[in-house]
Amino acid sequence: MLYADDLTLTANDPVQLQKMLRRLVSYAARKRLTVNVQKSYIVNSNAYRNCADPVFRLYNQELEERDSFTYLGMLFDKHMNLHHAATHALRPFNAALRRVKEFGIEKRISDRPHAMLWLFKTYALSAGMYASQIWSTQFLKHDNGFSNPLQVAHMTFLERILGIKSTSANWCVL
């Protein structure tokens, strides 16, 4: 039987990371699993190091270095830019919003705010919240609460469904 799973290893020291990769190979062998080297890569976010980038190996093959990767829907880049990650998450959220709007029109319930809000809560909000415990942390400040692109899309959708002016206070809309 074939299956796939995601795994991310992080370390502050290149020697420790290579040690973890060797342990991963040993573990996979004991469990009769294989790790796909072609789908494995390194993202180095340590910009303060003055030495050359180390080479990491898995099954004696050199791993490719990239500037970013997506893990469980969350975009990580070498600069750990969480605003970029939130913007990346905006695409599936907007797609879910579009599906909710289309469904409302198709079923002729788009003029029923309570029904549209339930659809939003059920289908769109989960897409917008995926990995939010990571990308949202920089926005959890009193003055910065609604500057996240996902929160802006969320508020715009709610204002349209409820027929509220965009100048209404965000906290009141929620």
N, C-alpha and C positions, 0 to 999 in steps of 0.2 A: 504494500500500500504506500502511495506517495502522499506527502502532505508538506505544507509550508508553514513556517512560523518566522516571526521577526525577532531579532535580537540586536541590541545595541550594547557595546562595551565602551566604557569611558575610563580614562586614566589621566593623571597629571604627569606621569612619567612614561616615556616611550618604552623603557625596559619592562615596566609593569604591564603595559598593554600587550607587548609581545608575549609575555608570560601568560596572560589571559588567553591569547590566541592559541598558544600551545595546549593549554588546559581544555579549551573548547574542542580541539582536534581529538584529544584523549577521551573526553566525555562522549563525543559523537561516535568514536570507534567502539567504546564500551556498549553504547546503546544501539549499535549498528545503524547509525545515521551518517549522512554526509552533509557537508556544508558546501554550498555552491560558491566557489571562488569568484566566478564571473559576476555574481550578484553581491559580492562583498567588497567594500571599499572603505577608505579612510577619509575622515574630515578632520583636518588639523585646525583647531581654534586657538592654539597657543601662539599668538602673534608677538609675544615679547621675547621669544627665544632667539638668540643670536647665532645659533649653529644651524647647519643644514638640516633639512627635514629627514628624519630617519625613514628607513625602508621597512615596512612591515610585511611579514610573510604568513601565509596560511597554506598548509600542505606543501611547503617549500616553493610556493608561487608568490610572486610579489603582488601586493594588493594595490589597486588603482587609488590614487588620491583625487578627491573631488572637493568642490567648494561648498556643496550642500547635499543634504539627503532628506527624504521624507520618511518619518517613522510613525506608524499608526495615524497617518493623516496630518501630522505636525511637521512643518518644514523647519529644519535646523540648518543654519549656514555657519560658515567658519567664523563669522563675526558675532554669532549668537544674537542676531537682530530680531527681537520679538515682534516689533512692528511689521517687519517683512513677513513673519510667520502668520500674523493676524490677517494681513492682506492676502496671503496665499489661501487662508481658510475662507475668505470671502467668496470665492468662486463656487464651492459646493453649497454655501449658504444661500447665495443669490439664485442658484439653480433650484433649490428647495422652495424658495419664496415664489419663483416663477411657476413651479408645479402647483403650489397651493392656489395661486391666483387663477391659473388655467382650470383647475378642478372646480373652483368656485363658480367660474363662468359657465363651464360645461354643465354643472349640476344646478345652475340657476340659484345659487345661494350667496353670490358675491355681495348682495345687498343686506345680508344678515350678519352683522358684526359678531355675534356670539358664535355662530357656526364657523366663520372664518378664523376667529381667534382660537377655537379648538383645533382646527386644521393646522394653524400656524404652530400651536403648542406641540401638537403630535408629530408633525412632519418636518417643519423648518427649524424649530428651535434646537432640536437634537443635532442637526447638521451644524448649526452655528456654535454649539457648545462643545463639539468634539475637540478634545485636547485643550480646552479653554483654561484648565488649571495651570497650564504652562504659559500660553501666550497672553493671558489676561492680567497677569500679576503686575505688570508695569502700569496698568490702567486703574488699579485699585487705590486711587487717591481721590480725595474730595473734589479737587478742581479738575481732575483728568478723567472722570468716570465715563464720559460719553465721547471721548475723542478716538476711541478704537473704531476702525472701519466697519467691523461687524456690528458694533453697537449702533453706529449711525444707520446702517441698513435696517437693523431691527426697529429702531425708532421710526424711520421713514415708513416702513410697512405698517406699523401700528397706527401711526397718524392717518395714513390713507384709509385703512380699514375702518377706523373709528370716526373718520370725518373731522379730525381735529387739525387746527392750524399748526404749521410747523414751528411757530413761535411759542407754542405752549411749552411749559416747563417739562423737561424729560421725566423727572421724578413723578410728576402728576400723571403723565401718560401711563407710566408703569403701574 
